[in-house]
Each structure stands twice: as structure tokens, then as C-alpha cells.
Amino acid sequence: MNTIRSTWVGWGALCVAGGGAYYFAKQSINADRQSRFDAEVKRKAQMKAMEEEHKRQALYAPRPTPSDDASLKRANMTRLQNAGDDVASPSTEASHDPAPTRHEPLTEADRVLEKGKYETSTPYRPPAGNRFS
């Protein structure tokens, strides 16, 4: 029967159930956040400990001399085997590069041929005068 009393009881039960669900969901969410925070703190502490260990080992580790470097040895062997190849020396290799600048064409026909399909033959020049008056 739909009486005022049964309506109040129904709404009351719905509100109590909703409040209980909210309370338990909030507890679950807070517990999940706390566990993620604890895991993050633990991970950061572990990373800091690993970094400190690495710094400590690097401080006491013997430093290799440049002549012990394997890549330098390979580069020197390559230089000896291929006298024409100067990959191991960037300063020498740079002299083999073409000129980094492009030279202006001498004739009008060369200038037109050098331009791309969508490039203009003359650069844009704005009209003279004060635009802001």
C-alpha cells in the first residue's frame, strides 16, 4: 500500500543504503590511494639507494685511461687498414663535404630552373608606406 509512512520508509532505506555504499567506497578508495602512495615512497627510496650505491662505486672504481677505450682502438685500426677513410677524424672528414652554401645562378634561365614548382621567382616585398596610420 502506498501510504505516506511507507513512502518515508522507502526513501529512508534508500538514503541509508546510499550513505553506506558511499562510506565503504570512500574507505576503499582511500585505502587504494594510501597503498599507491606507500608503493611510490618505497620505489623512490629504492631508486635513491641505487643512485647512492652507483655514486659510491663510481667514486672508488678505477678510471680507465683513454688508450684502453675499445672504440678508440677500433678507430685506430680502421685508420691503419683504410688510409683513405677518415671516419675516426671528424675534422679531416669535414674537409670532404661539399660547400655548405649554394651559389646564386648567373643567368635568368638558371634562376628559373633552380626554383621549385611552388616558389616565386622574386621574393615578396611589402608595399612602401606607413601601414599603421
C-alpha positions as CSV (number, residue, x, y, z in Angstrom):
1,M,0.0,0.0,0.0
2,N,1.2,3.4,-0.8
3,T,0.9,5.5,2.3
4,I,2.9,8.4,3.4
5,R,4.5,6.2,6.0
6,S,5.6,3.6,3.5
7,T,7.0,6.3,1.2
8,W,9.1,7.7,4.1
9,V,10.3,4.3,5.0
10,G,11.3,3.5,1.4
11,W,13.2,6.8,0.9
12,G,14.8,6.4,4.3
13,A,16.0,2.9,3.4
14,L,17.3,4.2,0.0
15,C,19.2,7.1,1.7
16,V,20.8,4.7,4.4
17,A,21.8,2.3,1.7
18,G,23.3,5.1,-0.4
19,G,25.2,6.5,2.6
20,G,26.6,3.1,3.5
21,A,27.7,2.5,-0.1
22,Y,29.4,5.9,-0.2
23,Y,31.1,5.2,3.2
24,F,32.5,1.9,2.1
25,A,33.5,3.1,-1.4
26,K,35.3,6.1,0.2
27,Q,37.2,3.7,2.6
28,S,38.2,1.5,-0.4
29,I,39.4,4.5,-2.4
30,N,41.4,5.9,0.5
31,A,43.0,2.5,1.1
32,D,43.9,2.2,-2.6
33,R,45.4,5.7,-2.6
34,Q,47.4,5.0,0.6
35,S,48.8,1.8,-0.8
36,R,49.8,3.5,-4.1
37,F,51.5,6.3,-2.1
38,D,53.4,3.8,0.0
39,A,54.5,1.9,-3.1
40,E,55.7,5.2,-4.6
41,V,57.6,6.2,-1.5
42,K,59.2,2.7,-1.4
43,R,60.1,3.0,-5.1
44,K,61.7,6.4,-4.7
45,A,63.7,5.2,-1.6
46,Q,64.9,2.2,-3.6
47,M,65.9,4.4,-6.6
48,K,67.8,6.8,-4.2
49,A,69.6,3.8,-2.6
50,M,70.6,2.5,-6.1
51,E,71.8,6.0,-7.0
52,E,73.9,6.3,-3.9
53,E,75.3,2.9,-4.4
54,H,76.2,3.8,-8.0
55,K,77.9,7.1,-6.8
56,R,79.8,5.2,-4.2
57,Q,81.0,2.6,-6.7
58,A,81.9,5.3,-9.2
59,L,83.9,7.1,-6.6
60,Y,86.1,4.1,-5.8
61,A,86.2,2.5,-9.2
62,P,89.5,2.7,-11.2
63,R,89.1,5.1,-14.1
64,P,90.0,3.7,-17.5
65,T,92.7,5.5,-19.5
66,P,91.7,6.8,-23.0
67,S,94.2,4.3,-24.5
68,D,92.1,1.4,-23.0
69,D,89.0,2.5,-24.8
70,A,87.9,-0.2,-27.2
71,S,86.2,2.2,-29.6
72,L,89.4,4.2,-29.9
73,K,91.3,1.1,-30.7
74,R,88.8,0.1,-33.4
75,A,89.1,3.6,-34.9
76,N,92.8,3.4,-34.9
77,M,92.7,0.0,-36.6
78,T,90.3,1.3,-39.2
79,R,92.6,4.2,-39.9
80,L,95.5,1.9,-40.4
81,Q,93.6,-0.5,-42.6
82,N,91.8,2.1,-44.7
83,A,94.1,5.0,-45.3
84,G,91.5,6.8,-47.5
85,D,88.8,6.5,-44.9
86,D,88.9,9.2,-42.2
87,V,85.7,8.4,-40.2
88,A,87.7,8.4,-37.0
89,S,88.7,12.0,-37.5
90,P,85.7,14.3,-38.0
91,S,87.9,17.4,-38.6
92,T,89.6,15.7,-41.5
93,E,86.3,14.2,-42.8
94,A,84.6,17.6,-42.8
95,S,87.0,18.8,-45.5
96,H,85.4,16.3,-47.9
97,D,82.0,17.8,-47.5
98,P,80.6,19.9,-50.4
99,A,80.3,23.6,-49.8
100,P,77.5,24.3,-47.3
101,T,76.3,27.4,-49.2
102,R,74.5,27.5,-52.5
103,H,75.7,29.8,-55.2
104,E,73.4,32.2,-56.9
105,P,72.7,31.4,-60.5
106,L,74.4,33.5,-63.1
107,T,71.6,33.8,-65.7
108,E,67.8,34.3,-65.6
109,A,67.2,30.9,-67.1
110,D,69.3,29.2,-64.5
111,R,67.4,31.0,-61.8
112,V,64.0,29.9,-63.1
113,L,65.2,26.3,-63.5
114,E,66.5,26.3,-59.9
115,K,63.2,27.4,-58.3
116,G,60.8,24.8,-57.2
117,K,57.2,24.4,-58.5
118,Y,55.6,26.5,-55.8
119,E,58.4,29.1,-55.3
120,T,58.1,32.5,-56.7
121,S,60.8,33.9,-59.0
122,T,61.1,37.1,-56.9
123,P,60.8,37.4,-53.1
124,Y,57.8,39.2,-51.6
125,R,58.3,42.9,-50.9
126,P,55.6,44.7,-48.9
127,P,54.3,47.9,-50.3
128,A,56.0,51.1,-49.1
129,G,54.2,53.4,-46.8
130,N,53.1,53.5,-43.2
131,R,50.5,50.8,-42.6
132,F,49.5,52.0,-39.1
133,S,48.3,55.5,-40.0
